[in-house]
Amino acid sequence: MTTELHFHDKKIPVTFISSDQKAIPRLITVLESSGTHTATMTSIDRIEIVGNQAILHSSEEKEKVHLSLF
């Protein structure tokens, strides 16, 4: 299942793998409070939620950032 998240005035596709949309509020909380570098946060192209992990994909920096949701 895929949906879109509006974050930092940007639409980011979010794909759920072994999870559901109930993880969205927790994802937003983690994104807002995480110590993830600001440049990475603004260059997020897509997010995958796998179980209790969020994987942020950035094509600009060609990196993946893994965040625990719980």
mmCIF file of the N, C-alpha and C atoms, coordinates in Angstrom:
data_MODEL
# 
_entry.id   MODEL 
# 
loop_
_atom_site.group_PDB 
_atom_site.id 
_atom_site.type_symbol 
_atom_site.label_atom_id 
_atom_site.label_alt_id 
_atom_site.label_comp_id 
_atom_site.label_asym_id 
_atom_site.label_entity_id 
_atom_site.label_seq_id 
_atom_site.pdbx_PDB_ins_code 
_atom_site.Cartn_x 
_atom_site.Cartn_y 
_atom_site.Cartn_z 
_atom_site.occupancy 
_atom_site.B_iso_or_equiv 
_atom_site.pdbx_formal_charge 
_atom_site.auth_seq_id 
_atom_site.auth_comp_id 
_atom_site.auth_asym_id 
_atom_site.auth_atom_id 
_atom_site.pdbx_PDB_model_num 
ATOM 1   N N  . MET A 1 1  ? 0.841  -1.163 0.000  1.00 0.00 ? 1  MET A N  1 
ATOM 2   C CA . MET A 1 1  ? 0.000  0.000  0.000  1.00 0.00 ? 1  MET A CA 1 
ATOM 3   C C  . MET A 1 1  ? 0.894  1.237  0.000  1.00 0.00 ? 1  MET A C  1 
ATOM 4   N N  . THR A 1 2  ? 0.502  2.249  -0.743 1.00 0.00 ? 2  THR A N  1 
ATOM 5   C CA . THR A 1 2  ? 1.268  3.491  -0.819 1.00 0.00 ? 2  THR A CA 1 
ATOM 6   C C  . THR A 1 2  ? 0.337  4.669  -0.585 1.00 0.00 ? 2  THR A C  1 
ATOM 7   N N  . THR A 1 3  ? 0.861  5.682  0.107  1.00 0.00 ? 3  THR A N  1 
ATOM 8   C CA . THR A 1 3  ? 0.136  6.922  0.338  1.00 0.00 ? 3  THR A CA 1 
ATOM 9   C C  . THR A 1 3  ? 1.136  8.062  0.233  1.00 0.00 ? 3  THR A C  1 
ATOM 10  N N  . GLU A 1 4  ? 0.675  9.295  0.387  1.00 0.00 ? 4  GLU A N  1 
ATOM 11  C CA . GLU A 1 4  ? 1.574  10.444 0.362  1.00 0.00 ? 4  GLU A CA 1 
ATOM 12  C C  . GLU A 1 4  ? 1.548  11.151 1.702  1.00 0.00 ? 4  GLU A C  1 
ATOM 13  N N  . LEU A 1 5  ? 2.704  11.641 2.096  1.00 0.00 ? 5  LEU A N  1 
ATOM 14  C CA . LEU A 1 5  ? 2.858  12.391 3.334  1.00 0.00 ? 5  LEU A CA 1 
ATOM 15  C C  . LEU A 1 5  ? 3.327  13.788 2.962  1.00 0.00 ? 5  LEU A C  1 
ATOM 16  N N  . HIS A 1 6  ? 2.682  14.811 3.510  1.00 0.00 ? 6  HIS A N  1 
ATOM 17  C CA . HIS A 1 6  ? 3.116  16.190 3.292  1.00 0.00 ? 6  HIS A CA 1 
ATOM 18  C C  . HIS A 1 6  ? 4.044  16.561 4.434  1.00 0.00 ? 6  HIS A C  1 
ATOM 19  N N  . PHE A 1 7  ? 5.321  16.807 4.106  1.00 0.00 ? 7  PHE A N  1 
ATOM 20  C CA . PHE A 1 7  ? 6.323  17.112 5.127  1.00 0.00 ? 7  PHE A CA 1 
ATOM 21  C C  . PHE A 1 7  ? 7.294  18.135 4.559  1.00 0.00 ? 7  PHE A C  1 
ATOM 22  N N  . HIS A 1 8  ? 7.511  19.219 5.278  1.00 0.00 ? 8  HIS A N  1 
ATOM 23  C CA . HIS A 1 8  ? 8.375  20.319 4.811  1.00 0.00 ? 8  HIS A CA 1 
ATOM 24  C C  . HIS A 1 8  ? 7.919  20.810 3.441  1.00 0.00 ? 8  HIS A C  1 
ATOM 25  N N  . ASP A 1 9  ? 6.624  21.023 3.284  1.00 0.00 ? 9  ASP A N  1 
ATOM 26  C CA . ASP A 1 9  ? 6.032  21.515 2.037  1.00 0.00 ? 9  ASP A CA 1 
ATOM 27  C C  . ASP A 1 9  ? 6.362  20.644 0.828  1.00 0.00 ? 9  ASP A C  1 
ATOM 28  N N  . LYS A 1 10 ? 6.476  19.368 1.052  1.00 0.00 ? 10 LYS A N  1 
ATOM 29  C CA . LYS A 1 10 ? 6.813  18.430 -0.017 1.00 0.00 ? 10 LYS A CA 1 
ATOM 30  C C  . LYS A 1 10 ? 5.947  17.184 0.123  1.00 0.00 ? 10 LYS A C  1 
ATOM 31  N N  . LYS A 1 11 ? 5.484  16.664 -1.000 1.00 0.00 ? 11 LYS A N  1 
ATOM 32  C CA . LYS A 1 11 ? 4.741  15.405 -0.993 1.00 0.00 ? 11 LYS A CA 1 
ATOM 33  C C  . LYS A 1 11 ? 5.743  14.265 -1.112 1.00 0.00 ? 11 LYS A C  1 
ATOM 34  N N  . ILE A 1 12 ? 5.709  13.355 -0.149 1.00 0.00 ? 12 ILE A N  1 
ATOM 35  C CA . ILE A 1 12 ? 6.637  12.231 -0.131 1.00 0.00 ? 12 ILE A CA 1 
ATOM 36  C C  . ILE A 1 12 ? 5.827  10.940 -0.171 1.00 0.00 ? 12 ILE A C  1 
ATOM 37  N N  . PRO A 1 13 ? 6.067  10.085 -1.166 1.00 0.00 ? 13 PRO A N  1 
ATOM 38  C CA . PRO A 1 13 ? 5.370  8.801  -1.189 1.00 0.00 ? 13 PRO A CA 1 
ATOM 39  C C  . PRO A 1 13 ? 5.844  7.903  -0.048 1.00 0.00 ? 13 PRO A C  1 
ATOM 40  N N  . VAL A 1 14 ? 4.890  7.274  0.623  1.00 0.00 ? 14 VAL A N  1 
ATOM 41  C CA . VAL A 1 14 ? 5.194  6.361  1.727  1.00 0.00 ? 14 VAL A CA 1 
ATOM 42  C C  . VAL A 1 14 ? 4.610  4.998  1.373  1.00 0.00 ? 14 VAL A C  1 
ATOM 43  N N  . THR A 1 15 ? 5.472  3.990  1.354  1.00 0.00 ? 15 THR A N  1 
ATOM 44  C CA . THR A 1 15 ? 5.068  2.620  1.056  1.00 0.00 ? 15 THR A CA 1 
ATOM 45  C C  . THR A 1 15 ? 5.089  1.808  2.339  1.00 0.00 ? 15 THR A C  1 
ATOM 46  N N  . PHE A 1 16 ? 4.044  1.028  2.555  1.00 0.00 ? 16 PHE A N  1 
ATOM 47  C CA . PHE A 1 16 ? 3.938  0.201  3.755  1.00 0.00 ? 16 PHE A CA 1 
ATOM 48  C C  . PHE A 1 16 ? 4.221  -1.253 3.397  1.00 0.00 ? 16 PHE A C  1 
ATOM 49  N N  . ILE A 1 17 ? 5.217  -1.827 4.064  1.00 0.00 ? 17 ILE A N  1 
ATOM 50  C CA . ILE A 1 17 ? 5.564  -3.232 3.884  1.00 0.00 ? 17 ILE A CA 1 
ATOM 51  C C  . ILE A 1 17 ? 5.497  -3.861 5.270  1.00 0.00 ? 17 ILE A C  1 
ATOM 52  N N  . SER A 1 18 ? 4.642  -4.815 5.459  1.00 0.00 ? 18 SER A N  1 
ATOM 53  C CA . SER A 1 18 ? 4.449  -5.457 6.775  1.00 0.00 ? 18 SER A CA 1 
ATOM 54  C C  . SER A 1 18 ? 4.052  -4.436 7.836  1.00 0.00 ? 18 SER A C  1 
ATOM 55  N N  . SER A 1 19 ? 3.286  -3.449 7.435  1.00 0.00 ? 19 SER A N  1 
ATOM 56  C CA . SER A 1 19 ? 2.815  -2.418 8.359  1.00 0.00 ? 19 SER A CA 1 
ATOM 57  C C  . SER A 1 19 ? 1.542  -1.827 7.761  1.00 0.00 ? 19 SER A C  1 
ATOM 58  N N  . ASP A 1 20 ? 0.954  -0.843 8.434  1.00 0.00 ? 20 ASP A N  1 
ATOM 59  C CA . ASP A 1 20 ? -0.228 -0.195 7.895  1.00 0.00 ? 20 ASP A CA 1 
ATOM 60  C C  . ASP A 1 20 ? -0.184 1.295  8.198  1.00 0.00 ? 20 ASP A C  1 
ATOM 61  N N  . GLN A 1 21 ? -1.245 1.999  7.786  1.00 0.00 ? 21 GLN A N  1 
ATOM 62  C CA . GLN A 1 21 ? -1.272 3.452  7.915  1.00 0.00 ? 21 GLN A CA 1 
ATOM 63  C C  . GLN A 1 21 ? -1.312 3.936  9.356  1.00 0.00 ? 21 GLN A C  1 
ATOM 64  N N  . LYS A 1 22 ? -1.526 3.055  10.299 1.00 0.00 ? 22 LYS A N  1 
ATOM 65  C CA . LYS A 1 22 ? -1.522 3.464  11.702 1.00 0.00 ? 22 LYS A CA 1 
ATOM 66  C C  . LYS A 1 22 ? -0.139 3.956  12.124 1.00 0.00 ? 22 LYS A C  1 
ATOM 67  N N  . ALA A 1 23 ? 0.879  3.648  11.331 1.00 0.00 ? 23 ALA A N  1 
ATOM 68  C CA . ALA A 1 23 ? 2.248  4.071  11.639 1.00 0.00 ? 23 ALA A CA 1 
ATOM 69  C C  . ALA A 1 23 ? 2.506  5.528  11.247 1.00 0.00 ? 23 ALA A C  1 
ATOM 70  N N  . ILE A 1 24 ? 1.622  6.145  10.463 1.00 0.00 ? 24 ILE A N  1 
ATOM 71  C CA . ILE A 1 24 ? 1.841  7.515  9.988  1.00 0.00 ? 24 ILE A CA 1 
ATOM 72  C C  . ILE A 1 24 ? 2.007  8.528  11.125 1.00 0.00 ? 24 ILE A C  1 
ATOM 73  N N  . PRO A 1 25 ? 1.128  8.576  12.135 1.00 0.00 ? 25 PRO A N  1 
ATOM 74  C CA . PRO A 1 25 ? 1.335  9.557  13.208 1.00 0.00 ? 25 PRO A CA 1 
ATOM 75  C C  . PRO A 1 25 ? 2.686  9.388  13.905 1.00 0.00 ? 25 PRO A C  1 
ATOM 76  N N  . ARG A 1 26 ? 3.078  8.149  14.125 1.00 0.00 ? 26 ARG A N  1 
ATOM 77  C CA . ARG A 1 26 ? 4.377  7.900  14.768 1.00 0.00 ? 26 ARG A CA 1 
ATOM 78  C C  . ARG A 1 26 ? 5.518  8.324  13.844 1.00 0.00 ? 26 ARG A C  1 
ATOM 79  N N  . LEU A 1 27 ? 5.383  8.072  12.542 1.00 0.00 ? 27 LEU A N  1 
ATOM 80  C CA . LEU A 1 27 ? 6.396  8.486  11.575 1.00 0.00 ? 27 LEU A CA 1 
ATOM 81  C C  . LEU A 1 27 ? 6.578  10.002 11.609 1.00 0.00 ? 27 LEU A C  1 
ATOM 82  N N  . ILE A 1 28 ? 5.492  10.742 11.617 1.00 0.00 ? 28 ILE A N  1 
ATOM 83  C CA . ILE A 1 28 ? 5.571  12.203 11.659 1.00 0.00 ? 28 ILE A CA 1 
ATOM 84  C C  . ILE A 1 28 ? 6.274  12.663 12.928 1.00 0.00 ? 28 ILE A C  1 
ATOM 85  N N  . THR A 1 29 ? 5.916  12.075 14.061 1.00 0.00 ? 29 THR A N  1 
ATOM 86  C CA . THR A 1 29 ? 6.561  12.425 15.329 1.00 0.00 ? 29 THR A CA 1 
ATOM 87  C C  . THR A 1 29 ? 8.060  12.166 15.268 1.00 0.00 ? 29 THR A C  1 
ATOM 88  N N  . VAL A 1 30 ? 8.443  11.015 14.745 1.00 0.00 ? 30 VAL A N  1 
ATOM 89  C CA . VAL A 1 30 ? 9.866  10.658 14.661 1.00 0.00 ? 30 VAL A CA 1 
ATOM 90  C C  . VAL A 1 30 ? 10.600 11.593 13.701 1.00 0.00 ? 30 VAL A C  1 
ATOM 91  N N  . LEU A 1 31 ? 9.990  11.919 12.566 1.00 0.00 ? 31 LEU A N  1 
ATOM 92  C CA . LEU A 1 31 ? 10.638 12.820 11.614 1.00 0.00 ? 31 LEU A CA 1 
ATOM 93  C C  . LEU A 1 31 ? 10.846 14.209 12.212 1.00 0.00 ? 31 LEU A C  1 
ATOM 94  N N  . GLU A 1 32 ? 9.845  14.698 12.934 1.00 0.00 ? 32 GLU A N  1 
ATOM 95  C CA . GLU A 1 32 ? 9.948  16.030 13.528 1.00 0.00 ? 32 GLU A CA 1 
ATOM 96  C C  . GLU A 1 32 ? 10.952 16.090 14.669 1.00 0.00 ? 32 GLU A C  1 
ATOM 97  N N  . SER A 1 33 ? 11.132 14.998 15.378 1.00 0.00 ? 33 SER A N  1 
ATOM 98  C CA . SER A 1 33 ? 12.002 15.024 16.553 1.00 0.00 ? 33 SER A CA 1 
ATOM 99  C C  . SER A 1 33 ? 13.343 14.330 16.341 1.00 0.00 ? 33 SER A C  1 
ATOM 100 N N  . SER A 1 34 ? 13.562 13.769 15.164 1.00 0.00 ? 34 SER A N  1 
ATOM 101 C CA . SER A 1 34 ? 14.799 13.008 14.951 1.00 0.00 ? 34 SER A CA 1 
ATOM 102 C C  . SER A 1 34 ? 15.999 13.927 14.788 1.00 0.00 ? 34 SER A C  1 
ATOM 103 N N  . GLY A 1 35 ? 17.153 13.366 15.041 1.00 0.00 ? 35 GLY A N  1 
ATOM 104 C CA . GLY A 1 35 ? 18.402 14.099 14.870 1.00 0.00 ? 35 GLY A CA 1 
ATOM 105 C C  . GLY A 1 35 ? 18.940 13.969 13.462 1.00 0.00 ? 35 GLY A C  1 
ATOM 106 N N  . THR A 1 36 ? 18.081 13.556 12.538 1.00 0.00 ? 36 THR A N  1 
ATOM 107 C CA . THR A 1 36 ? 18.509 13.392 11.157 1.00 0.00 ? 36 THR A CA 1 
ATOM 108 C C  . THR A 1 36 ? 18.896 14.742 10.580 1.00 0.00 ? 36 THR A C  1 
ATOM 109 N N  . HIS A 1 37 ? 19.980 14.768 9.843  1.00 0.00 ? 37 HIS A N  1 
ATOM 110 C CA . HIS A 1 37 ? 20.514 15.993 9.256  1.00 0.00 ? 37 HIS A CA 1 
ATOM 111 C C  . HIS A 1 37 ? 19.440 16.703 8.432  1.00 0.00 ? 37 HIS A C  1 
ATOM 112 N N  . THR A 1 38 ? 19.328 18.014 8.564  1.00 0.00 ? 38 THR A N  1 
ATOM 113 C CA . THR A 1 38 ? 18.300 18.794 7.885  1.00 0.00 ? 38 THR A CA 1 
ATOM 114 C C  . THR A 1 38 ? 18.371 18.642 6.370  1.00 0.00 ? 38 THR A C  1 
ATOM 115 N N  . ALA A 1 39 ? 19.573 18.601 5.810  1.00 0.00 ? 39 ALA A N  1 
ATOM 116 C CA . ALA A 1 39 ? 19.710 18.443 4.357  1.00 0.00 ? 39 ALA A CA 1 
ATOM 117 C C  . ALA A 1 39 ? 19.115 17.120 3.903  1.00 0.00 ? 39 ALA A C  1 
ATOM 118 N N  . THR A 1 40 ? 19.311 16.084 4.697  1.00 0.00 ? 40 THR A N  1 
ATOM 119 C CA . THR A 1 40 ? 18.739 14.780 4.368  1.00 0.00 ? 40 THR A CA 1 
ATOM 120 C C  . THR A 1 40 ? 17.222 14.852 4.423  1.00 0.00 ? 40 THR A C  1 
ATOM 121 N N  . MET A 1 41 ? 16.691 15.515 5.432  1.00 0.00 ? 41 MET A N  1 
ATOM 122 C CA . MET A 1 41 ? 15.243 15.607 5.595  1.00 0.00 ? 41 MET A CA 1 
ATOM 123 C C  . MET A 1 41 ? 14.592 16.328 4.417  1.00 0.00 ? 41 MET A C  1 
ATOM 124 N N  . THR A 1 42 ? 15.238 17.336 3.869  1.00 0.00 ? 42 THR A N  1 
ATOM 125 C CA . THR A 1 42 ? 14.633 18.077 2.762  1.00 0.00 ? 42 THR A CA 1 
ATOM 126 C C  . THR A 1 42 ? 14.822 17.379 1.426  1.00 0.00 ? 42 THR A C  1 
ATOM 127 N N  . SER A 1 43 ? 15.714 16.393 1.366  1.00 0.00 ? 43 SER A N  1 
ATOM 128 C CA . SER A 1 43 ? 15.957 15.701 0.102  1.00 0.00 ? 43 SER A CA 1 
ATOM 129 C C  . SER A 1 43 ? 15.344 14.301 0.064  1.00 0.00 ? 43 SER A C  1 
ATOM 130 N N  . ILE A 1 44 ? 14.429 14.014 0.967  1.00 0.00 ? 44 ILE A N  1 
ATOM 131 C CA . ILE A 1 44 ? 13.774 12.704 0.985  1.00 0.00 ? 44 ILE A CA 1 
ATOM 132 C C  . ILE A 1 44 ? 12.910 12.555 -0.266 1.00 0.00 ? 44 ILE A C  1 
ATOM 133 N N  . ASP A 1 45 ? 13.133 11.455 -0.989 1.00 0.00 ? 45 ASP A N  1 
ATOM 134 C CA . ASP A 1 45 ? 12.337 11.181 -2.187 1.00 0.00 ? 45 ASP A CA 1 
ATOM 135 C C  . ASP A 1 45 ? 11.179 10.242 -1.903 1.00 0.00 ? 45 ASP A C  1 
ATOM 136 N N  . ARG A 1 46 ? 11.415 9.289  -1.002 1.00 0.00 ? 46 ARG A N  1 
ATOM 137 C CA . ARG A 1 46 ? 10.363 8.340  -0.650 1.00 0.00 ? 46 ARG A CA 1 
ATOM 138 C C  . ARG A 1 46 ? 10.694 7.710  0.692  1.00 0.00 ? 46 ARG A C  1 
ATOM 139 N N  . ILE A 1 47 ? 9.674  7.135  1.303  1.00 0.00 ? 47 ILE A N  1 
ATOM 140 C CA . ILE A 1 47 ? 9.827  6.478  2.597  1.00 0.00 ? 47 ILE A CA 1 
ATOM 141 C C  . ILE A 1 47 ? 9.178  5.107  2.506  1.00 0.00 ? 47 ILE A C  1 
ATOM 142 N N  . GLU A 1 48 ? 9.853  4.126  3.056  1.00 0.00 ? 48 GLU A N  1 
ATOM 143 C CA . GLU A 1 48 ? 9.277  2.789  3.189  1.00 0.00 ? 48 GLU A CA 1 
ATOM 144 C C  . GLU A 1 48 ? 9.124  2.510  4.674  1.00 0.00 ? 48 GLU A C  1 
ATOM 145 N N  . ILE A 1 49 ? 7.975  1.994  5.067  1.00 0.00 ? 49 ILE A N  1 
ATOM 146 C CA . ILE A 1 49 ? 7.780  1.561  6.444  1.00 0.00 ? 49 ILE A CA 1 
ATOM 147 C C  . ILE A 1 49 ? 7.720  0.043  6.421  1.00 0.00 ? 49 ILE A C  1 
ATOM 148 N N  . VAL A 1 50 ? 8.707  -0.557 7.071  1.00 0.00 ? 50 VAL A N  1 
ATOM 149 C CA . VAL A 1 50 ? 8.815  -2.013 7.136  1.00 0.00 ? 50 VAL A CA 1 
ATOM 150 C C  . VAL A 1 50 ? 8.728  -2.400 8.601  1.00 0.00 ? 50 VAL A C  1 
ATOM 151 N N  . GLY A 1 51 ? 7.584  -2.965 8.987  1.00 0.00 ? 51 GLY A N  1 
ATOM 152 C CA . GLY A 1 51 ? 7.395  -3.303 10.399 1.00 0.00 ? 51 GLY A CA 1 
ATOM 153 C C  . GLY A 1 51 ? 7.438  -2.048 11.252 1.00 0.00 ? 51 GLY A C  1 
ATOM 154 N N  . ASN A 1 52 ? 8.419  -1.966 12.155 1.00 0.00 ? 52 ASN A N  1 
ATOM 155 C CA . ASN A 1 52 ? 8.532  -0.796 13.033 1.00 0.00 ? 52 ASN A CA 1 
ATOM 156 C C  . ASN A 1 52 ? 9.721  0.082  12.654 1.00 0.00 ? 52 ASN A C  1 
ATOM 157 N N  . GLN A 1 53 ? 10.173 -0.019 11.402 1.00 0.00 ? 53 GLN A N  1 
ATOM 158 C CA . GLN A 1 53 ? 11.283 0.788  10.899 1.00 0.00 ? 53 GLN A CA 1 
ATOM 159 C C  . GLN A 1 53 ? 10.819 1.650  9.728  1.00 0.00 ? 53 GLN A C  1 
ATOM 160 N N  . ALA A 1 54 ? 11.321 2.882  9.675  1.00 0.00 ? 54 ALA A N  1 
ATOM 161 C CA . ALA A 1 54 ? 11.094 3.744  8.519  1.00 0.00 ? 54 ALA A CA 1 
ATOM 162 C C  . ALA A 1 54 ? 12.424 3.877  7.789  1.00 0.00 ? 54 ALA A C  1 
ATOM 163 N N  . ILE A 1 55 ? 12.402 3.671  6.491  1.00 0.00 ? 55 ILE A N  1 
ATOM 164 C CA . ILE A 1 55 ? 13.607 3.806  5.680  1.00 0.00 ? 55 ILE A CA 1 
ATOM 165 C C  . ILE A 1 55 ? 13.396 5.010  4.770  1.00 0.00 ? 55 ILE A C  1 
ATOM 166 N N  . LEU A 1 56 ? 14.211 6.042  4.979  1.00 0.00 ? 56 LEU A N  1 
ATOM 167 C CA . LEU A 1 56 ? 14.124 7.268  4.199  1.00 0.00 ? 56 LEU A CA 1 
ATOM 168 C C  . LEU A 1 56 ? 15.115 7.171  3.049  1.00 0.00 ? 56 LEU A C  1 
ATOM 169 N N  . HIS A 1 57 ? 14.623 7.352  1.832  1.00 0.00 ? 57 HIS A N  1 
ATOM 170 C CA . HIS A 1 57 ? 15.468 7.252  0.644  1.00 0.00 ? 57 HIS A CA 1 
ATOM 171 C C  . HIS A 1 57 ? 15.706 8.647  0.076  1.00 0.00 ? 57 HIS A C  1 
ATOM 172 N N  . SER A 1 58 ? 16.973 8.950  -0.191 1.00 0.00 ? 58 SER A N  1 
ATOM 173 C CA . SER A 1 58 ? 17.354 10.228 -0.769 1.00 0.00 ? 58 SER A CA 1 
ATOM 174 C C  . SER A 1 58 ? 18.188 9.976  -2.017 1.00 0.00 ? 58 SER A C  1 
ATOM 175 N N  . SER A 1 59 ? 17.695 10.409 -3.184 1.00 0.00 ? 59 SER A N  1 
ATOM 176 C CA . SER A 1 59 ? 18.460 10.192 -4.413 1.00 0.00 ? 59 SER A CA 1 
ATOM 177 C C  . SER A 1 59 ? 19.567 11.225 -4.565 1.00 0.00 ? 59 SER A C  1 
ATOM 178 N N  . GLU A 1 60 ? 19.366 12.419 -4.009 1.00 0.00 ? 60 GLU A N  1 
ATOM 179 C CA . GLU A 1 60 ? 20.396 13.460 -4.088 1.00 0.00 ? 60 GLU A CA 1 
ATOM 180 C C  . GLU A 1 60 ? 21.682 13.017 -3.415 1.00 0.00 ? 60 GLU A C  1 
ATOM 181 N N  . GLU A 1 61 ? 21.545 12.486 -2.221 1.00 0.00 ? 61 GLU A N  1 
ATOM 182 C CA . GLU A 1 61 ? 22.717 12.087 -1.452 1.00 0.00 ? 61 GLU A CA 1 
ATOM 183 C C  . GLU A 1 61 ? 22.986 10.591 -1.571 1.00 0.00 ? 61 GLU A C  1 
ATOM 184 N N  . LYS A 1 62 ? 22.154 9.911  -2.362 1.00 0.00 ? 62 LYS A N  1 
ATOM 185 C CA . LYS A 1 62 ? 22.290 8.469  -2.591 1.00 0.00 ? 62 LYS A CA 1 
ATOM 186 C C  . LYS A 1 62 ? 22.492 7.709  -1.292 1.00 0.00 ? 62 LYS A C  1 
ATOM 187 N N  . GLU A 1 63 ? 21.611 7.975  -0.358 1.00 0.00 ? 63 GLU A N  1 
ATOM 188 C CA . GLU A 1 63 ? 21.723 7.293  0.925  1.00 0.00 ? 63 GLU A CA 1 
ATOM 189 C C  . GLU A 1 63 ? 20.357 6.873  1.433  1.00 0.00 ? 63 GLU A C  1 
ATOM 190 N N  . LYS A 1 64 ? 20.390 5.989  2.414  1.00 0.00 ? 64 LYS A N  1 
ATOM 191 C CA . LYS A 1 64 ? 19.191 5.546  3.111  1.00 0.00 ? 64 LYS A CA 1 
ATOM 192 C C  . LYS A 1 64 ? 19.414 5.808  4.588  1.00 0.00 ? 64 LYS A C  1 
ATOM 193 N N  . VAL A 1 65 ? 18.378 6.309  5.235  1.00 0.00 ? 65 VAL A N  1 
ATOM 194 C CA . VAL A 1 65 ? 18.430 6.527  6.676  1.00 0.00 ? 65 VAL A CA 1 
ATOM 195 C C  . VAL A 1 65 ? 17.360 5.643  7.299  1.00 0.00 ? 65 VAL A C  1 
ATOM 196 N N  . HIS A 1 66 ? 17.746 4.839  8.278  1.00 0.00 ? 66 HIS A N  1 
ATOM 197 C CA . HIS A 1 66 ? 16.816 3.953  8.978  1.00 0.00 ? 66 HIS A CA 1 
ATOM 198 C C  . HIS A 1 66 ? 16.435 4.597  10.306 1.00 0.00 ? 66 HIS A C  1 
ATOM 199 N N  . LEU A 1 67 ? 15.137 4.708  10.560 1.00 0.00 ? 67 LEU A N  1 
ATOM 200 C CA . LEU A 1 67 ? 14.636 5.258  11.817 1.00 0.00 ? 67 LEU A CA 1 
ATOM 201 C C  . LEU A 1 67 ? 13.704 4.248  12.473 1.00 0.00 ? 67 LEU A C  1 
ATOM 202 N N  . SER A 1 68 ? 13.860 4.076  13.757 1.00 0.00 ? 68 SER A N  1 
ATOM 203 C CA . SER A 1 68 ? 12.961 3.207  14.510 1.00 0.00 ? 68 SER A CA 1 
ATOM 204 C C  . SER A 1 68 ? 11.703 3.990  14.856 1.00 0.00 ? 68 SER A C  1 
ATOM 205 N N  . LEU A 1 69 ? 10.547 3.398  14.611 1.00 0.00 ? 69 LEU A N  1 
ATOM 206 C CA . LEU A 1 69 ? 9.288  4.071  14.921 1.00 0.00 ? 69 LEU A CA 1 
ATOM 207 C C  . LEU A 1 69 ? 8.833  3.818  16.352 1.00 0.00 ? 69 LEU A C  1 
ATOM 208 N N  . PHE A 1 70 ? 9.325  2.760  16.965 1.00 0.00 ? 70 PHE A N  1 
ATOM 209 C CA . PHE A 1 70 ? 8.905  2.429  18.326 1.00 0.00 ? 70 PHE A CA 1 
ATOM 210 C C  . PHE A 1 70 ? 10.089 2.079  19.176 1.00 0.00 ? 70 PHE A C  1 
# 
